[in-house]
């Protein structure tokens, strides 16, 4: 089927949740994980959680998934780079 998004991560990828907290809320990753355990089944809980100050946006104000993927790829390549 053309034009349909694939449900779930591509092979070799895992699910990661990016969270921007409302001003004044001081949740930790552990607090958020505990909240999700009460709401979701174990298979639905993201393996990785990242609390951010800002989320990248497109020119029209939507979440930029492309920018998030590019950031993750850059982090991955930095971790895999040989160290002297």
Secondary structure, 3 states (H helix, E strand, C coil): CCCCCCCCCCCCCCCEEEEECCCCCCCCHHHHHHHHHHHCCHHHCCCEEEEECCCCECCCCCECHHHHHHHHHHHHHHHHCCCC
